[in-house]
């Protein structure tokens, strides 16, 4: 997989310089590249307890992204997924530690424990007061003698940072965060492994499966389970956590492991706050990418039974954008639509033949979803099939509320439904089409005449003409031929749709933003949808 880097060897040093350069002067780095890569606060005066953490790179924004007021004093950066050396850790300790001492916050991996531990001993030999805590929050593999340290480490960073900022002494900070470590539990899940720079991607997670409990270095998890949707994934994660949670109120940290989209993480947040442990969750940190595993397409949940003092520390302001803050989980508040937007529903009526016809139209669009998306991916954003199928599903769901026996009102009702449930320009245009068709029908025009009037109005507002490579290229000739027969309309629609594959310039719609080379030989998805509708209806 191609990645944005200059070379594997320079990746971490280039990244550290990028982080420091973009900090607005708040960060600096120690000399000693490439073997010593330490990011420090530029405003540190050594008057308070210093907090030093770090480990292998590839977990950004951890750890350098959490260096700043109210959190870490220094971060020691190793190679990707590799512990920094003893000298690098020692350099970080010596650079920031004053009379108040230093706390090392270490994730429970052998390399980190050994290198940070030996550096601590050497720093003590220099006469410095150094304490070390080891975070072991991962509950994925309960039989391990040494649980891994993962995203729950951030609870320690933030609480220790708030205490240090207030001038709390080293012994007290150490005691407090040891309690935090003992109470913090984390587990992660991913749909795919991460891509380590310069190495072939491991493909151990088959399509349709998710791995539960994998580590932040890509280590295999406790088990692979079938994946169906976000709810099932979150249920599997919280079921593991629930065994380790008491009945008190907890703060949850929802962490993006690097490759999940913001949209997906919002869905996971919704599932978490309505899951089987919802009653035990009162506060949330995230969702956000905080302790990542490069581009791993997964998430982790950390929980901690925070008391009042812990919450106060977690809530203390910090200027660091990598820390999303802690917020109380609240019910979703729903406000009424403003006046004029609440739809006026026509009286529902039954008409068996119309119901069957509409249902068949919707089923055709639903069955064509994947094919139309594939077509649209070549000339747009790959969602035409999903947009049409979503509207079709919504129309089926509302069938019992439609005036099926009154076609004039039915056209208008369909237009109103599409304006609410169908996104993008297609939703607006088809809503205009059906609303105008309803107006035409109320004036006595035939079905074909009404649909032609709807098309004309849609063209007036949308601006698409024949030859512009849109659904109009199939719909216009189909409606012209519909006066004679449905069979001829289907032939005309197919010919119009196929013709769009020969048009290398689109003058309307999303495809008008695409260069000609990408359009050549590909049928417009909107025109294809129209052609399929007519072909299936005549069959």
C-alpha positions in Angstrom: 0.0 0.0 0.0 1.4 3.4 -1.0 1.7 5.8 2.0 2.6 9.5 2.4 6.2 9.2 3.6 9.6 9.9 2.2 11.3 6.8 3.5 10.7 4.3 6.2 13.9 5.3 8.0 12.9 9.0 8.1 9.2 8.6 8.8 9.2 9.2 12.6 11.8 12.1 12.5 9.9 13.8 9.7 6.6 13.4 11.6 8.1 14.7 14.9 9.4 17.8 13.1 5.9 18.3 11.6 4.2 18.1 15.0 6.7 20.6 16.5 6.5 23.0 13.5 2.6 23.0 13.7 2.5 23.6 17.5 2.6 27.4 17.3 5.8 27.4 19.2 4.4 25.5 22.2 6.6 22.4 21.6 10.3 21.8 21.0 12.4 18.7 20.4 15.7 17.6 21.9 18.8 17.4 19.7 20.0 13.9 19.0 18.2 12.8 15.8 17.7 10.2 14.7 18.3 8.1 17.8 16.8 10.5 20.3 13.3 11.8 19.4 11.8 13.6 22.4 9.1 16.2 22.2 8.9 18.6 25.2 6.9 21.6 26.3 8.5 24.8 25.3 7.2 26.6 28.3 8.3 24.2 31.0 10.1 25.6 34.0 10.7 22.4 36.1 8.8 23.8 39.1 6.2 21.1 39.1 6.2 17.3 38.7 7.1 16.4 35.2 5.1 13.7 33.3 7.0 11.6 30.7 5.4 9.0 28.5 6.0 7.5 25.1 6.6 4.3 23.3 6.6 3.2 19.7 5.3 5.6 17.1 2.2 4.8 15.0 -0.3 5.6 17.7 -0.7 9.3 16.9 -1.8 11.7 18.4 -0.4 9.6 21.3 2.1 10.5 22.6 3.4 13.8 21.3 -0.1 15.1 20.7 -0.7 15.1 24.4 2.4 17.1 25.4 1.2 20.4 26.7 -0.4 22.3 29.6 -2.5 20.0 31.7 -1.1 16.8 30.3 2.4 15.4 29.4 5.6 17.3 29.8 7.5 15.2 27.4 6.9 12.3 24.9 9.7 9.9 23.9 9.1 8.5 20.4 10.4 5.2 19.2 10.3 3.7 15.7 6.9 2.5 14.5 5.6 0.0 17.1 9.1 -0.2 18.8 10.1 1.1 22.2 12.5 4.0 22.4 16.0 3.4 23.7 17.1 3.8 27.3 19.2 6.8 26.2 16.2 8.5 24.5 14.0 8.0 27.6 16.8 9.2 29.9 17.2 12.3 27.7 13.6 13.1 28.1 13.7 12.7 31.9 16.8 14.8 32.3 15.4 17.5 30.1 12.2 18.2 32.1 12.8 17.0 35.6 13.4 19.4 38.4 13.2 19.3 42.3 9.6 18.2 42.2 10.5 15.0 40.4 9.1 13.0 37.4 6.5 10.4 36.8 7.0 7.9 34.0 3.7 6.6 32.5 4.4 3.4 30.7 2.2 1.0 28.7 2.6 -2.6 29.7 4.8 -3.9 26.9 8.1 -5.7 27.7 10.3 -3.3 25.7 8.7 -0.2 27.2 8.9 -1.6 30.8 12.6 -2.5 30.4 13.7 0.7 28.6 11.7 3.2 30.7 12.6 1.2 33.9 16.3 1.2 33.3 16.2 4.9 32.3 14.4 5.6 35.6 17.2 3.8 37.5 19.9 5.8 35.7 18.0 9.0 36.4 17.8 8.2 40.1 21.6 7.7 40.0 21.8 11.4 38.9 19.9 12.3 42.1 16.5 12.8 40.5 13.2 11.8 42.1 11.6 9.5 39.6 8.5 7.3 39.9 7.1 4.9 37.3 3.6 3.5 36.8 2.7 0.7 34.3 -0.8 0.8 32.6 -2.3 -2.6 32.0 -5.9 -1.9 31.0 -6.5 -4.4 28.2 -9.0 -7.1 29.2 -9.0 -8.9 25.9 -6.8 -11.8 27.0 -7.7 -12.4 30.7 -5.3 -15.3 31.1 -2.2 -13.3 30.3 0.1 -12.7 33.3 0.8 -9.2 32.0 -2.2 -7.4 30.4 -1.3 -4.9 27.7 -1.5 -1.1 28.1 -3.8 0.5 25.5 -6.1 3.5 25.2 -7.0 3.7 28.9 -3.6 5.2 29.4 -5.2 8.5 28.5 -7.1 8.5 31.7 -3.8 8.4 33.5 -2.2 11.2 31.3 -5.2 13.5 31.9 -5.7 13.0 35.6 -1.9 13.0 36.4 -1.6 16.1 34.2 -4.3 18.0 36.0 -2.8 17.1 39.4 0.7 18.1 38.3 -0.6 21.4 37.0 -2.0 22.2 40.5 1.3 21.5 42.1 0.4 18.1 43.7 3.5 16.2 44.9 4.9 13.2 43.1 4.0 10.6 45.7 0.4 11.7 45.8 0.1 11.8 42.0 1.6 8.3 41.8 -0.9 7.0 44.4 -3.8 8.5 42.6 -3.0 7.2 39.2 -2.3 3.7 40.5 -5.9 3.7 41.6 -6.9 4.9 38.1 -4.9 2.1 36.4 -6.4 -0.5 38.7 -10.0 0.6 37.7 -9.5 1.2 34.0 -10.5 -1.5 31.5 -10.3 -1.5 27.7 -11.0 -3.7 24.7 -10.8 -3.1 21.0 -12.3 -4.5 17.8 -11.3 -4.1 14.2 -12.5 -5.1 10.7 -9.0 -5.1 9.3 -5.3 -5.1 10.3 -3.1 -2.1 10.1 -0.5 -1.3 7.4 3.0 -1.1 8.9 5.2 1.3 6.7 7.6 -0.7 4.6 6.0 -4.0 5.3 3.4 -6.1 3.5 -0.1 -5.8 4.9 -1.2 -8.8 7.0 -4.6 -10.1 5.9 -5.6 -12.4 8.6 -9.1 -11.0 9.1 -11.4 -12.4 6.4 -14.1 -10.4 4.8 -17.3 -10.4 6.8 -15.4 -11.0 10.1 -14.2 -8.7 12.9 -11.4 -9.4 15.3 -12.1 -8.8 19.0 -9.4 -7.8 21.4 -6.5 -7.2 19.0 -3.6 -5.0 20.3 -2.6 -1.6 19.2 0.5 -3.0 17.4 -1.7 -5.2 15.3 -1.3 -8.3 17.6 -4.0 -10.9 17.0 -7.0 -10.7 19.2 -8.8 -13.2 21.4 -11.2 -14.3 18.7 -12.7 -13.5 15.3 -16.4 -13.2 15.1 -18.9 -12.7 12.3 -19.6 -9.0 11.6 -23.1 -7.9 10.7 -23.4 -4.2 11.8 -22.2 -1.6 14.2 -24.7 -2.6 16.9 -23.6 -6.2 16.9 -19.9 -5.1 17.1 -20.5 -2.8 20.0 -22.6 -5.4 21.8 -19.6 -7.8 21.5 -17.2 -5.2 23.0 -19.4 -4.1 25.9 -20.2 -7.7 26.8 -16.5 -8.2 27.5 -16.2 -5.0 29.5 -19.3 -5.6 31.5 -17.7 -8.5 33.3 -15.1 -6.1 34.8 -17.4 -3.2 35.6 -19.1 -2.6 39.0 -22.5 -1.0 39.3 -21.3 2.5 39.7 -21.2 5.3 37.1 -18.3 5.1 34.7 -16.7 7.4 32.1 -16.2 5.8 28.7 -13.4 6.7 26.3 -14.4 5.8 22.7 -11.2 5.7 20.6 -10.8 5.4 16.9 -7.9 3.0 16.1 -7.1 5.1 13.0 -9.0 3.9 10.0 -12.7 4.3 11.0 -14.4 7.4 9.5 -15.8 10.1 11.7 -19.3 9.1 10.5 -18.7 5.5 11.6 -17.4 6.6 15.0 -20.6 8.7 15.6 -22.7 5.6 14.9 -20.6 3.6 17.4 -21.1 6.3 20.0 -24.8 6.0 19.5 -24.7 2.3 19.9 -22.5 2.5 23.0 -24.7 4.9 24.9 -27.7 2.7 24.2 -25.9 -0.6 24.8 -26.3 -3.1 27.7 -23.9 -1.1 29.8 -25.6 2.2 29.1 -26.9 2.5 32.7 -23.4 2.3 34.0 -22.1 5.1 31.7 -22.5 8.7 32.6 -19.7 10.5 30.8 -17.9 10.1 27.5 -14.5 11.1 26.1 -14.6 11.1 22.3 -15.4 9.6 19.9 -12.0 10.6 18.5 -8.7 9.2 17.3 -6.5 9.3 20.4 -4.4 6.1 20.7 -4.4 4.7 17.1 -2.8 1.8 15.4 -1.8 3.5 12.1 -4.7 2.9 9.8 -6.4 0.1 11.6 -10.2 0.2 10.8 -11.4 -0.4 14.3 -12.2 1.2 17.7 -11.7 0.6 21.4 -13.8 1.4 24.4 -12.2 2.2 27.8 -14.2 2.5 31.0 -13.3 3.9 34.4 -15.5 4.3 37.5 -14.5 7.9 38.0 -15.2 9.6 41.4 -15.8 13.3 41.9 -12.0 14.1 42.1 -11.3 12.1 39.0 -14.0 13.9 37.1 -12.7 17.2 38.2 -9.2 16.3 36.9 -10.6 14.9 33.6 -12.6 18.1 33.2 -9.8 20.5 33.8 -9.2 22.6 30.6 -6.2 21.9 28.4 -5.4 23.6 25.1 -4.5 20.3 23.4 -6.8 19.6 20.5 -6.0 15.9 20.7 -7.9 15.7 24.0 -11.6 15.9 23.1 -12.8 16.6 26.6 -15.2 14.8 28.9 -18.9 15.3 28.6 -22.0 14.0 30.3 -24.0 11.6 28.2 -27.5 13.0 27.7 -30.6 11.8 26.0 -31.1 12.8 22.4 -33.3 15.9 22.4 -35.8 16.1 19.6 -37.5 19.4 18.6 -40.6 19.8 16.6 -40.2 20.8 13.0 -40.8 24.5 12.4 -44.2 25.6 11.2 -44.7 25.0 7.5 -42.4 22.0 7.3 -44.6 19.4 9.1 -46.2 17.6 6.1 -49.9 17.6 5.6 -50.8 14.0 5.0 -53.5 13.2 2.4 -56.2 10.7 3.4 -54.9 7.1 2.8 -56.9 4.9 0.4 -56.4 1.4 -0.9 -56.0 0.4 -4.5 -54.6 -3.1 -5.0 -53.3 -2.7 -8.5 -51.6 0.6 -7.7 -50.0 -0.9 -4.6 -48.6 -3.8 -6.6 -47.3 -1.5 -9.3 -45.6 0.9 -6.9 -44.1 -2.0 -4.8 -42.7 -3.6 -8.0 -41.1 -0.3 -9.0 -39.5 0.0 -5.5 -38.2 -3.6 -5.6 -36.6 -3.0 -9.0 -34.6 -0.1 -7.6 -33.7 -2.0 -4.4 -32.4 -5.0 -6.4 -30.4 -2.6 -8.6 -28.6 -0.9 -5.7 -25.2 -2.5 -6.1 -25.1 -2.3 -9.9 -26.1 1.4 -9.9 -23.6 2.3 -7.2 -20.9 0.6 -9.2 -21.9 2.6 -12.3 -22.0 5.8 -10.3 -18.5 5.1 -8.8 -17.2 5.6 -12.4 -18.8 8.9 -12.9 -19.8 10.3 -9.5 -19.5 9.5 -5.9 -20.9 5.9 -6.0 -24.2 6.4 -4.2 -26.9 6.6 -6.8 -28.0 3.1 -6.2 -28.1 3.6 -2.4 -30.0 6.9 -2.8 -32.7 5.4 -5.0 -32.9 2.2 -3.0 -33.2 4.2 0.2 -36.1 6.2 -1.2 -37.7 3.0 -2.5 -37.5 1.4 1.0 -39.0 4.5 2.6 -41.9 4.5 0.0 -42.6 0.8 0.8 -42.6 1.5 4.5 -45.1 4.4 4.1 -47.4 2.6 1.6 -50.3 2.2 4.0 -50.4 6.0 4.4 -50.6 6.8 0.7 -53.8 7.8 -1.3 -53.4 4.8 -3.6 -56.9 5.2 -5.1 -56.5 8.9 -6.0 -53.6 9.2 -8.5 -53.6 13.0 -8.5 -53.0 13.1 -4.8 -50.7 10.1 -5.0 -48.3 11.9 -7.3 -48.1 14.8 -4.8 -47.8 12.4 -1.9 -44.9 10.6 -3.5 -43.2 13.9 -4.3 -43.6 15.0 -0.6 -42.2 11.6 0.6 -39.2 11.9 -1.7 -38.4 15.5 -0.6 -38.1 14.2 3.0 -36.4 10.8 2.5 -34.3 11.1 -0.6 -31.1 13.0 -0.4 -28.9 14.7 -3.1 -30.1 16.5 -6.2 -32.0 13.4 -7.4 -34.3 13.7 -4.4 -35.1 17.3 -5.1 -35.6 16.8 -8.8 -37.9 13.7 -8.4 -39.9 15.5 -5.8 -40.4 18.4 -8.3 -41.3 15.8 -11.0 -44.0 14.1 -9.0 -45.4 17.4 -7.5 -45.7 18.9 -11.0 -47.2 15.6 -12.3 -49.9 15.9 -9.5 -50.7 19.4 -10.5 -51.0 18.4 -14.2 -53.3 15.4 -13.3 -55.5 17.7 -11.3 -56.1 19.8 -14.4 -57.3 16.7 -16.3 -54.2 15.5 -18.2 -53.7 11.8 -18.7 -51.1 9.8 -16.8 -48.6 10.1 -19.7 -49.4 13.8 -20.1 -49.0 14.4 -16.4 -45.7 12.6 -16.3 -44.5 14.6 -19.3 -45.5 17.8 -17.5 -43.6 16.6 -14.4 -40.5 16.0 -16.6 -40.8 19.4 -18.2 -40.9 21.1 -14.8 -38.0 19.1 -13.6 -36.0 20.2 -16.7 -36.9 23.8 -16.2 -35.6 23.8 -12.6 -32.7 21.3 -13.0 -31.5 22.6 -16.3 -30.8 19.1 -17.8 -31.6 18.6 -21.5 -31.3 15.6 -23.9 -27.7 14.8 -24.4 -26.5 16.2 -21.1 -25.9 12.6 -19.8 -28.5 12.4 -17.1 -31.7 10.4 -16.4 -33.4 12.7 -18.8 -31.7 10.9 -21.7 -33.7 7.8 -20.8 -36.8 9.3 -19.3 -37.6 11.8 -22.1 -37.8 9.2 -25.0 -39.5 6.7 -22.7 -42.4 9.0 -21.9 -42.7 10.0 -25.6 -43.0 6.3 -26.6 -45.3 5.5 -23.6 -48.3 7.0 -25.6 -48.0 3.9 -27.9 -47.0 1.1 -25.5 -45.0 0.2 -22.5 -42.9 -2.2 -24.7 -41.8 0.7 -26.9 -41.2 2.9 -23.9 -38.8 0.3 -22.5 -36.9 0.1 -25.8 -36.6 3.9 -26.0 -35.4 4.1 -22.3 -32.8 1.4 -23.0 -31.6 3.1 -26.2 -31.4 6.4 -24.3 -29.5 5.0 -21.4 -27.0 3.1 -23.6 -26.4 6.3 -25.6 -25.1 8.0 -22.5 -22.1 5.7 -22.6 -21.0 7.3 -25.8 -21.2 10.9 -24.4 -17.9 12.0 -23.0 -19.1 15.3 -21.6 -21.8 15.8 -19.0 -23.5 19.2 -18.8 -25.6 18.6 -15.7 -25.5 16.5 -12.5 -22.5 15.1 -10.5 -20.8 13.7 -13.7 -20.4 17.3 -15.0 -17.5 17.6 -12.5 -15.7 14.6 -13.9 -13.2 14.6 -16.8 -14.1 13.0 -20.1 -11.7 10.1 -19.8 -13.5 8.8 -16.7 -16.9 9.0 -18.3 -16.2 7.3 -21.6 -17.9 4.0 -22.0 -19.9 4.2 -18.8 -23.7 4.5 -18.8 -25.1 7.2 -16.6 -26.5 5.6 -13.5 -29.7 7.7 -13.4 -30.5 6.8 -17.0 -29.7 3.2 -16.3 -32.2 3.2 -13.4 -34.9 4.6 -15.6 -34.2 1.9 -18.3 -34.3 -0.9 -15.8 -37.6 0.3 -14.4 -39.3 0.3 -17.8 -37.7 -3.0 -18.8 -38.9 -4.8 -15.7 -42.3 -3.3 -15.7 -43.0 -4.3 -19.3 -41.8 -7.9 -18.5 
